[in-house]
Amino acid sequence: MENSLILTRSLVHPRPKQEKIPILVGGDTPAAIRRAAKLADGYYPGTGDFVELQKLINDVRKAAEDNDRDPAEIEINAHFSVFGEGDRTEGVEKMREAGVGRIMVPGFIFGGPSGMEQLQEFGESVVSKTKTN
């Protein structure tokens, strides 16, 4: 096996923070919601519409309860664009109030020649003002 490394009786440090690899289920279909409610540590609705996001969050929470799970065990993830073009920090707060625990920001929005400047501005105007931990 060229370019391979085989280790036996080895340890890897530092150990992962979590005990297990988290399972994240995405989708907006009833089947995806059922899977998330039964199996997932996190749910990613994948919608760009805030009203639809709220509906899907409620659906997955109800499905979790139907599966004898605490809905709080399922971290809600959402796409940054869900709250549109308005004030970005208000949008983050609005998503937090809706139950979103993690906001995913696609790297491509910082593309092009001014990408690093855009990323810096985003960090200063959004991340630093909304980060809780």
N, C-alpha and C positions, 0 to 999 in steps of 0.2 A: 504494500500500500504506500505508494509514493506520496510524499508530503503529508503523512499521517503521524499522529502521536498517540500511542497507546499507553495509558497509565493503569497500573493495577495497585490496589491497596493504597490509594492516595486520598488526600483530603484537600478540599478547596476552601480557602479563606480569603476574604471574609464571607461568612455564610449569608445567604439571601435574607433580607429583612423579614419576609413573610414565611410562614410554615409551608405553604403550597403555592403553586403558580395560580394566580387569580384567573378565573374564567369570565370573559366578557362576551355577552351575547348582544348582537345588534339586529335591528330590523323593526319594521312597523306592522307586520302581519300578526294575526292572532296566534299562529304557530310560533313565531319568534317570541312573542310575549309569554306564551306558555313555557317555552324553553328557558327563558330568562327567569321566570318565577320559580321554576323547579330546580335549576342547576347553577345559575350564574351568581358570581360575586359582584358583577357590574352589568349594567344595561346601557346600550347606546342606541337610542331611537333612530338616529340618522336622518332626522327631518330638519328642514331649514325654516320651518314655520313655528313660531312660539305657541300659538293656540294649539296646534297639533301636538307639539312637545308636551304641553300640559296634559292633554288627553291621554297620550301614551304613558306618561308617568303615572297617572291615576290608574290606567289599565293594568300596568305591571304591578303596582302596589296591591290592587285588588286580587290579582292572580296569585301573588305571593301569599296573601292571607288565605286564599282558597286552598293553597298547598301547605297550610300550617307553618308558614315562614313569616318572620318579622320583616316587613317591607324595608326597614332601615338596614337590613343586612345586604341589600342590593344597592350598590352605589350607582347613581344616575350620572351618565356621561352625556355631554351634548357638544355639538359643533359650534364654534365661535360665531358663525353667521346667523344663528337662530334669532338674535335680537335685532338684526337689520342694521341700518345706517345711522341710528340715533346715537346718543351719548353712550360710549362704550362702557364706561364704568357703571352707569345706571343699568345697562343691559346685563352686566355681570351680576349685579345685585338682584335684579329681577329673576335671573336664572337661579341664583342661590335660593331665593325665597320660594321658587317653584320646586326646589328639592334637588337641583343639580349639584353634585359634589365635585365634578371634574369637568372642566371645559377644555376641549381639544382644539388647538389652533393649528391649522394646516400651514406648513412651512412655505408653500408656494405663494402665499399672500405677501411674502417678503422677498419676492424674486426681483430680478432686474438689477440695473446698475445702482439703484438707491436702496437695495434690500437691507443692507446693514443699518443704514440710517433709519429706515422704517422700523426695523426690529428694535433698535435703541429707543425710538420714540414710543413704541408700543410698550416696552418694558417700563418706561418712566411714567407714561400717562395712564396705563391700564393695570399692568401686573403689580407695580409697587403700591397702587392705591386700593387694590382689591384682595391682595394676598392675605390669607388668614393664618397661615402657619408656615 
